[in-house]
Protein backbone atom coordinates (compact mmCIF):
# COMPACT_ATOMS: atom_id res chain seq x y z
CA UNK A 1 0.00 0.00 0.00
CA UNK A 2 1.11 3.54 -0.60
CA UNK A 3 0.34 7.04 0.57
CA UNK A 4 -2.34 8.51 -1.60
CA UNK A 5 -3.73 12.04 -2.02
CA UNK A 6 -7.19 12.73 -0.56
CA UNK A 7 -10.40 11.82 -2.34
CA UNK A 8 -11.10 15.43 -3.30
CA UNK A 9 -7.87 15.66 -5.26
CA UNK A 10 -8.74 12.56 -7.28
CA UNK A 11 -12.27 13.82 -7.89
CA UNK A 12 -11.03 17.25 -9.03
CA UNK A 13 -8.63 15.62 -11.48
CA UNK A 14 -11.33 13.24 -12.71
CA UNK A 15 -13.76 16.13 -13.20
CA UNK A 16 -11.07 18.12 -15.02
CA UNK A 17 -10.53 15.22 -17.41
CA UNK A 18 -14.26 14.77 -17.83
CA UNK A 19 -14.87 18.44 -18.56
CA UNK A 20 -12.01 18.64 -21.06
CA UNK A 21 -13.14 15.41 -22.73
CA UNK A 22 -16.76 16.60 -22.80
CA UNK A 23 -15.81 19.98 -24.28
CA UNK A 24 -13.76 18.44 -27.08
CA UNK A 25 -16.33 15.72 -27.72
CA UNK A 26 -19.18 18.22 -27.85
CA UNK A 27 -17.15 20.28 -30.31
CA UNK A 28 -16.65 17.15 -32.44
CA UNK A 29 -20.34 16.28 -32.10
CA UNK A 30 -21.58 19.68 -33.26
CA UNK A 31 -18.96 20.06 -36.01
CA UNK A 32 -19.84 16.69 -37.48
CA UNK A 33 -23.54 17.56 -37.28
CA UNK A 34 -22.79 20.75 -39.24
CA UNK A 35 -21.05 18.60 -41.84
CA UNK A 36 -24.11 16.35 -42.07
CA UNK A 37 -22.76 13.37 -40.14
CA UNK A 38 -25.34 12.02 -37.72
CA UNK A 39 -24.25 9.36 -35.26
CA UNK A 40 -26.99 6.80 -34.70
CA UNK A 41 -26.96 4.17 -31.98
CA UNK A 42 -29.39 1.43 -31.00
CA UNK A 43 -32.39 2.99 -29.23
CA UNK A 44 -31.97 0.60 -26.29
CA UNK A 45 -30.43 -2.68 -25.24
CA UNK A 46 -31.17 -5.33 -27.85
CA UNK A 47 -32.95 -2.85 -30.10
CA UNK A 48 -32.48 -2.88 -33.86
CA UNK A 49 -33.95 0.63 -34.17
CA UNK A 50 -31.32 3.34 -34.48
CA UNK A 51 -31.73 6.73 -32.81
CA UNK A 52 -29.53 9.84 -33.17
CA UNK A 53 -26.93 10.39 -30.47
CA UNK A 54 -27.80 13.42 -28.32
CA UNK A 55 -25.45 16.06 -26.99
CA UNK A 56 -26.56 15.17 -23.46
CA UNK A 57 -25.43 11.58 -23.96
CA UNK A 58 -22.06 12.87 -25.17
CA UNK A 59 -21.76 15.03 -22.05
CA UNK A 60 -22.60 12.22 -19.64
CA UNK A 61 -20.47 9.66 -21.52
CA UNK A 62 -17.47 11.95 -21.07
CA UNK A 63 -18.04 13.04 -17.46
CA UNK A 64 -19.27 9.94 -15.64
CA UNK A 65 -16.48 7.54 -16.72
CA UNK A 66 -13.88 10.15 -15.76
CA UNK A 67 -15.19 10.29 -12.18
CA UNK A 68 -15.38 6.48 -12.03
CA UNK A 69 -11.81 6.32 -13.33
CA UNK A 70 -10.68 8.73 -10.61
CA UNK A 71 -12.22 6.51 -7.93
CA UNK A 72 -10.66 3.42 -9.50
CA UNK A 73 -7.23 5.05 -9.55
CA UNK A 74 -7.57 6.13 -5.94
CA UNK A 75 -8.46 2.58 -4.93
CA UNK A 76 -5.58 1.08 -6.88
CA UNK A 77 -3.11 3.59 -5.43
CA UNK A 78 -4.29 2.83 -1.91
CA UNK A 79 -4.15 -0.94 -2.37
CA UNK A 80 -0.86 -1.33 -4.22
CA UNK A 81 2.48 0.32 -4.86
CA UNK A 82 1.91 0.08 -8.62
CA UNK A 83 -1.55 1.63 -8.83
CA UNK A 84 -0.72 3.91 -11.75
CA UNK A 85 0.64 1.04 -13.84
CA UNK A 86 -2.41 -1.11 -13.14
CA UNK A 87 -4.65 1.84 -13.91
CA UNK A 88 -3.00 2.43 -17.30
CA UNK A 89 -3.35 -1.26 -18.11
CA UNK A 90 -7.06 -1.25 -17.19
CA UNK A 91 -7.71 2.05 -18.98
CA UNK A 92 -6.10 0.70 -22.15
CA UNK A 93 -8.13 -2.49 -21.97
CA UNK A 94 -11.36 -0.55 -21.41
CA UNK A 95 -10.59 1.73 -24.36
CA UNK A 96 -10.02 -1.27 -26.64
CA UNK A 97 -13.21 -2.95 -25.41
CA UNK A 98 -15.18 0.28 -25.90
CA UNK A 99 -14.19 0.21 -29.58
CA UNK A 100 -15.83 -3.19 -30.20
CA UNK A 101 -19.40 -1.84 -30.41
CA UNK A 102 -18.15 0.97 -32.64
CA UNK A 103 -16.63 -1.54 -35.05
CA UNK A 104 -19.81 -3.59 -35.36
CA UNK A 105 -22.19 -0.62 -35.35
CA UNK A 106 -24.53 -0.82 -38.31
CA UNK A 107 -23.91 2.71 -39.57
CA UNK A 108 -21.63 4.36 -42.11
CA UNK A 109 -17.90 4.79 -41.83
CA UNK A 110 -17.94 8.51 -40.94
CA UNK A 111 -20.16 8.13 -37.86
CA UNK A 112 -18.08 5.19 -36.65
CA UNK A 113 -14.84 7.15 -37.08
CA UNK A 114 -16.26 10.12 -35.18
CA UNK A 115 -17.51 7.86 -32.40
CA UNK A 116 -14.13 6.12 -32.18
CA UNK A 117 -12.42 9.52 -32.01
CA UNK A 118 -14.77 10.57 -29.22
CA UNK A 119 -13.86 7.45 -27.23
CA UNK A 120 -10.17 8.26 -27.71
CA UNK A 121 -10.67 11.90 -26.69
CA UNK A 122 -12.50 10.93 -23.50
CA UNK A 123 -9.81 8.39 -22.59
CA UNK A 124 -6.92 10.73 -23.32
CA UNK A 125 -8.45 13.65 -21.40
CA UNK A 126 -9.29 11.45 -18.42
CA UNK A 127 -5.93 9.67 -18.21
CA UNK A 128 -4.08 12.93 -18.83
CA UNK A 129 -5.88 14.72 -16.02
CA UNK A 130 -5.48 11.77 -13.64
CA UNK A 131 -1.76 11.70 -14.36
CA UNK A 132 -1.61 14.93 -12.35
CA UNK A 133 -2.60 13.08 -9.21
CA UNK A 134 -2.03 9.39 -9.79
CA UNK A 135 1.63 8.96 -10.59
Phi, psi and omega in degrees: 000154182227163174293141184223144177299164181291161180308318183299326180291319176296314182297319177299316179294319177298316178295321177301311178298319179295319180292317178297313179300317180295318181298313180293318180293323176293323175298313176301314181302309183287325177295317180292326175298318178298328180275001177090010179266118178249125179272123179243137180234161175304139184294339179190175179301127178078001182280145174259354177278132179263141178231147180296141175292137180260158179295330179293322177296321178297316179300307181294323181289346176264322184280310187298312179297331179294320178291319177298319179297321179298317179293321177298313179298317178301313179299315179297318180294328180279336183265339186214159177284343185245037184303317181297316179297317177295321179298314180298319178299312179295318180297320178296316179298316179296321178298314179298315180295327179290342178278340182301311177297328179296319182295319184267001180300135184275049177234184181289174182292315183301310178299323179293320178295318179296316180296319177297318177298320180295322176298316179296319178298312181300317180295313182296317180295318182293309181295321178299315180291321180288341176296335179295332184245332192271344187282000000 
